[in-house]
Amino acid sequence: MFKIAKEFQFDACHMLDGHNKKCHNLHGHTYRLLVEISGELINEGSSSAMVMDYADLKTIVKQHIVDPFDHAFLYHQHNVNEHRIAELLLQMDRKVYAFPCRTTAEGMSQYIFDLLANYLPISMVKLWETPTSYCEYSRSKS
């Protein structure tokens, strides 16, 4: 089995309402995302001897992750305060993206993995929140 990966970047803001440190406040990050897929080599056609054409991988991740997240307010849709901020931003015609979980690096990594699993043979995501802090998520083998 082969593994290939491609790196992406997007800027976004979020907050961790209720957190007892400074991330309780609205703030932004330049996120770095590594998406790894795995599989066997394609046997025929223009993508022969590849797991997947990197251009195809880029198109899928850009469509489902980078474009919706970039320069958006990422918020936990079930948090009352974060939802109120998102509603205000929407009234002002600003970009928001609702997560079903808290927007920690851990929650976002799992969400990204699960979303991309609908389109890719994904094996791992790694999400840097800062240049020195990241979360890696992969599905455990049962």
GILIN-V895623 format. One record per residue. N is the residue number from 1. RES is the residue in one small letter. SS is DSSP state (2 for helix, 1 for strand, 0 for the rest). PSI is psi in whole degrees, 0 to 359 (999 if undefined). Layout:
BEGIN
<<N & RES & SS & PSI> <N & RES & SS & PSI>>
END
This chain:
BEGIN
<<1 & m & 0 & 142> <2 & f & 1 & 155> <3 & k & 1 & 135> <4 & i & 1 & 158> <5 & a & 1 & 154> <6 & k & 1 & 144> <7 & e & 1 & 145> <8 & f & 1 & 166> <9 & q & 1 & 143> <10 & f & 1 & 155> <11 & d & 1 & 138> <12 & a & 1 & 164> <13 & c & 1 & 158> <14 & h & 1 & 180> <15 & m & 0 & 158> <16 & l & 0 & 81> <17 & d & 0 & 130> <18 & g & 0 & 350> <19 & h & 0 & 145> <20 & n & 0 & 19> <21 & k & 0 & 190> <22 & k & 2 & 340> <23 & c & 2 & 358> <24 & h & 2 & 331> <25 & n & 0 & 155> <26 & l & 0 & 130> <27 & h & 1 & 169> <28 & g & 1 & 163> <29 & h & 1 & 153> <30 & t & 1 & 101> <31 & y & 1 & 143> <32 & r & 1 & 130> <33 & l & 1 & 127> <34 & l & 1 & 124> <35 & v & 1 & 122> <36 & e & 1 & 133> <37 & i & 1 & 159> <38 & s & 1 & 155> <39 & g & 1 & 182> <40 & e & 0 & 165> <41 & l & 0 & 144> <42 & i & 0 & 136> <43 & n & 0 & 337> <44 & e & 0 & 171> <45 & g & 0 & 188> <46 & s & 0 & 340> <47 & s & 0 & 19> <48 & s & 0 & 140> <49 & a & 0 & 19> <50 & m & 0 & 153> <51 & v & 0 & 316> <52 & m & 0 & 148> <53 & d & 0 & 130> <54 & y & 2 & 328> <55 & a & 2 & 322> <56 & d & 2 & 319> <57 & l & 2 & 315> <58 & k & 2 & 315> <59 & t & 2 & 315> <60 & i & 2 & 313> <61 & v & 2 & 320> <62 & k & 2 & 316> <63 & q & 2 & 316> <64 & h & 2 & 341> <65 & i & 2 & 297> <66 & v & 2 & 307> <67 & d & 2 & 314> <68 & p & 2 & 328> <69 & f & 2 & 328> <70 & d & 0 & 127> <71 & h & 0 & 37> <72 & a & 1 & 161> <73 & f & 1 & 113> <74 & l & 1 & 123> <75 & y & 1 & 157> <76 & h & 1 & 113> <77 & q & 0 & 341> <78 & h & 0 & 2> <79 & n & 0 & 124> <80 & v & 2 & 311> <81 & n & 2 & 316> <82 & e & 2 & 322> <83 & h & 2 & 321> <84 & r & 2 & 318> <85 & i & 2 & 317> <86 & a & 2 & 318> <87 & e & 2 & 317> <88 & l & 2 & 315> <89 & l & 2 & 320> <90 & l & 2 & 321> <91 & q & 2 & 332> <92 & m & 0 & 12> <93 & d & 0 & 42> <94 & r & 0 & 161> <95 & k & 0 & 129> <96 & v & 1 & 159> <97 & y & 1 & 123> <98 & a & 1 & 131> <99 & f & 1 & 147> <100 & p & 0 & 6> <101 & c & 0 & 172> <102 & r & 0 & 144> <103 & t & 0 & 47> <104 & t & 0 & 165> <105 & a & 2 & 324> <106 & e & 2 & 311> <107 & g & 2 & 317> <108 & m & 2 & 321> <109 & s & 2 & 314> <110 & q & 2 & 319> <111 & y & 2 & 314> <112 & i & 2 & 314> <113 & f & 2 & 308> <114 & d & 2 & 321> <115 & l & 2 & 312> <116 & l & 2 & 337> <117 & a & 0 & 340> <118 & n & 0 & 343> <119 & y & 0 & 342> <120 & l & 0 & 154> <121 & p & 0 & 65> <122 & i & 1 & 139> <123 & s & 1 & 339> <124 & m & 1 & 147> <125 & v & 1 & 147> <126 & k & 1 & 125> <127 & l & 1 & 116> <128 & w & 1 & 127> <129 & e & 1 & 329> <130 & t & 1 & 170> <131 & p & 0 & 341> <132 & t & 0 & 5> <133 & s & 1 & 123> <134 & y & 1 & 164> <135 & c & 1 & 137> <136 & e & 1 & 133> <137 & y & 1 & 134> <138 & s & 0 & 157> <139 & r & 0 & 130> <140 & s & 0 & 144> <141 & k & 0 & 118> <142 & s & 0 & 999>>
END
